[in-house]
Amino acid sequence: MGVDKHMTYFNLMDALKEAGCPICFLLKKSTHKLMDDFLYEQVNDPGVRSEIRESLGFCSLHAWQLQKFGDPFGSAIIYDDLIQMVVDRIERMAISEKGIKEFSAEILKTNNKSYYRKKAVCPICKSRAETETRYVSAFVESFNEPEFLLAYRNSFGLCLPHIREISNNCKQKKILEELLNIELAKMKELISELKEIQRKHDYRFSHEGFGKEGNAWIRAIEKMVGKEGVL
């Protein structure tokens, strides 16, 4: 039986002329177009926004790919919304075993869904997971050290996946409450900066230029999914 000659067929034929795997080539091309269309046509589409809220954003791979498009305004709109959702959920969260499990279940909707549910087969993945466990434990153990706590308060803070990991591994309610309060303050400040990016996108205020909020949209991505290439 012959293959129907449709667009998919001709796309494959063209891709076979490219270096490397033709299907990888087409997937990369298709993903690029999808992201381009999203940023320039669908950021405010109610259906698309609802889907993004349901998943709590993008996976780490695609969040950082979107960042490469260099669209602070579109990203600020999306991450303003997403981080506010996280703030709302943390503020509603009961600091109890049940509350933490419910919170963790929500965070599993984010970029780490596949990572946290698969076995680490790759030796580098296995080693990375062991190192992560060691540092998560050390973070909790060091939390009450005045020098450590001061440094943490003055830092970027934790990404959402590692807030989840520490929440699951910290058995001391007082530590967890303080950690979440610190993170809430950091997220609310980030939301304010994202709103400022959106305000200055308006031609009436564009002459003001950007201050420290200029890269808030990139920091917001890291807050939601972690550093690029790590998780």
C-alpha positions in Angstrom: 0.0 0.0 0.0 1.5 3.3 -1.0 1.9 6.3 1.4 -0.6 9.1 0.8 1.3 12.2 -0.4 0.2 14.8 2.1 2.0 17.7 3.8 3.6 15.4 6.5 5.2 13.3 3.8 6.6 16.3 1.9 7.9 17.8 5.2 9.7 14.6 5.9 11.2 14.5 2.5 12.5 18.0 2.9 13.8 17.2 6.4 15.7 14.2 5.0 17.9 16.8 3.2 18.9 18.3 6.6 21.8 17.1 8.8 20.8 14.8 11.6 17.5 13.1 12.5 14.7 14.4 10.2 12.0 13.9 12.9 14.0 15.8 15.5 14.5 18.5 12.9 10.7 18.7 12.3 9.9 18.6 16.0 12.2 21.5 16.7 10.8 23.5 13.8 7.2 22.8 14.8 7.9 23.7 18.5 9.6 26.9 17.5 6.5 27.9 15.4 4.1 26.9 18.2 6.1 29.1 20.7 6.2 32.0 18.3 2.5 31.8 17.7 1.9 31.6 21.4 3.9 34.7 22.4 2.6 36.9 19.6 -1.0 35.8 19.2 -2.2 33.7 22.2 -0.8 35.1 25.5 -4.2 36.6 26.3 -6.3 33.9 24.7 -8.7 32.7 27.5 -8.6 29.0 26.5 -4.8 29.0 26.2 -4.4 30.8 29.5 -6.8 28.4 31.2 -4.7 25.4 30.0 -1.5 27.1 31.3 -3.1 27.7 34.7 -4.2 24.1 34.9 -0.7 22.8 34.3 0.9 25.6 36.5 3.0 26.7 33.5 5.5 25.0 31.2 8.0 22.3 31.7 11.6 23.4 32.3 12.7 22.6 28.8 10.0 24.6 27.1 10.0 27.5 29.7 13.6 28.2 28.9 13.1 27.7 25.1 10.4 30.4 25.3 12.8 32.7 27.2 15.1 32.6 24.2 12.5 34.4 22.2 13.3 37.5 24.3 9.7 38.6 24.9 9.6 40.3 28.4 6.1 41.5 28.0 4.4 38.2 27.0 6.4 36.4 29.7 5.6 38.9 32.3 1.9 38.5 31.7 2.1 34.7 32.0 4.4 34.5 35.0 2.6 37.3 36.9 -0.5 35.1 36.7 1.3 31.8 37.5 3.3 33.1 40.5 0.2 34.7 41.9 -1.5 31.3 41.7 1.4 29.8 43.7 1.2 32.6 46.3 -2.5 32.0 46.7 -2.0 28.2 47.1 0.8 28.6 49.7 -1.3 31.1 51.6 -4.2 28.7 51.7 -1.9 25.7 52.6 -2.2 24.1 56.0 1.2 23.4 57.5 0.4 19.8 58.2 1.3 16.4 56.6 -2.0 16.5 54.6 -1.5 20.1 53.6 2.1 19.4 52.4 1.0 16.4 50.4 -1.8 18.4 48.7 0.7 21.2 47.9 3.2 18.7 46.5 0.5 17.2 44.3 -0.1 20.6 42.8 3.5 21.3 42.2 3.9 17.9 40.4 1.9 19.6 37.7 4.9 21.7 36.9 8.2 20.9 35.1 9.3 18.1 37.4 6.4 15.8 36.7 8.5 13.4 34.6 11.7 13.8 36.6 10.2 13.0 40.0 8.2 10.0 38.7 10.9 8.1 36.8 13.9 6.1 37.8 17.3 7.7 37.3 18.8 5.4 34.8 21.4 7.8 33.3 24.4 7.8 35.7 24.6 11.6 35.6 20.9 11.8 36.5 21.5 9.4 39.3 24.4 11.3 40.7 22.5 14.6 40.3 19.6 13.2 42.3 21.9 12.0 45.1 23.5 15.5 45.2 20.2 17.2 45.3 19.1 15.0 48.2 22.3 15.9 50.1 21.8 19.7 49.6 18.1 19.6 50.4 18.9 17.9 53.8 21.8 20.4 54.5 19.5 23.3 53.7 16.9 22.1 56.3 19.6 21.3 58.9 21.3 24.7 58.5 18.1 26.8 58.4 18.3 27.9 62.0 21.9 29.1 61.8 21.7 32.9 62.0 24.4 33.4 59.3 22.7 30.9 57.0 19.2 32.4 57.5 20.4 35.9 56.8 22.1 34.8 53.6 18.9 33.0 52.5 16.7 36.0 53.2 19.0 38.2 51.1 19.2 35.7 48.2 17.0 34.9 45.2 15.5 32.1 47.3 14.4 28.7 46.1 12.7 27.6 42.9 9.2 26.1 43.2 10.4 22.5 42.6 12.9 22.9 45.5 10.3 24.5 47.7 8.4 21.4 47.1 11.3 19.1 47.9 12.1 20.9 51.2 8.4 20.9 52.1 8.4 17.1 51.7 11.6 16.6 53.7 11.2 19.1 56.5 9.6 17.7 59.6 9.8 20.9 61.6 6.6 23.0 61.2 8.3 26.1 62.5 11.0 26.0 59.9 8.6 25.2 57.1 6.3 28.1 58.1 9.2 30.6 58.2 10.6 29.3 54.8 7.2 29.7 53.1 6.8 33.2 54.6 10.2 34.2 53.2 9.3 32.7 49.8 5.9 34.4 49.8 7.6 37.8 50.3 10.0 37.1 47.5 7.2 36.0 45.1 5.1 39.0 45.9 8.1 41.3 45.2 8.6 39.5 41.9 5.0 39.9 41.0 5.3 43.7 41.5 8.3 43.7 39.2 6.4 41.7 36.5 3.5 44.2 36.7 6.0 47.0 36.3 7.3 45.4 33.1 3.8 45.3 31.8 3.1 48.9 32.8 6.3 50.2 31.0 5.3 48.3 27.9 2.5 50.9 27.6 3.8 53.7 25.2 2.8 56.3 27.8 5.4 55.0 30.3 8.0 53.4 28.0 10.2 56.5 28.2 10.9 55.6 31.9 13.2 52.8 31.0 13.7 49.7 33.1 15.4 49.4 36.4 16.1 46.3 38.4 12.7 44.8 37.2 14.2 44.6 33.7 15.1 40.9 34.1 12.3 40.0 36.4 10.6 37.9 33.6 13.7 35.7 33.5 13.9 35.4 37.3 10.2 34.5 37.2 10.9 31.6 34.9 13.6 30.3 37.2 11.3 30.7 40.2 8.8 28.4 38.6 11.0 25.8 37.0 14.5 26.1 38.3 17.7 26.9 36.5 18.0 26.1 32.9 19.4 22.6 32.3 19.3 21.5 35.9 15.8 20.0 36.5 
